[in-house]
Amino acid sequence: MPVYEYVCQNCGATTEALRSMKEADDPIACGKCGGKKTRRAHSVFSAAVGSGKSQAPAGPCGRCGDPNGSCPFR
């Protein structure tokens, strides 16, 4: 099952949920405030090609949020 991201219309928090494709657009409670006004967010994914090394350009880090792409975790 895919992981989907939902954005709360009340507090702006993002909640992730492992759901079937059939349930993807169904409302889900916000993980922060419990609000029911959430909408599915557009998510990105990455896939290895060729040598398996990341082909993604420097950008915000998914682990530390560094906007300059100079994260030590890369």
Secondary structure, DSSP 8 states (H G I E B T S, - for coil): --EEEEEETTT--EEEEE--GGGTTS----TTT--S-EEE---------TTS-----S---TTT--TTS--TT-
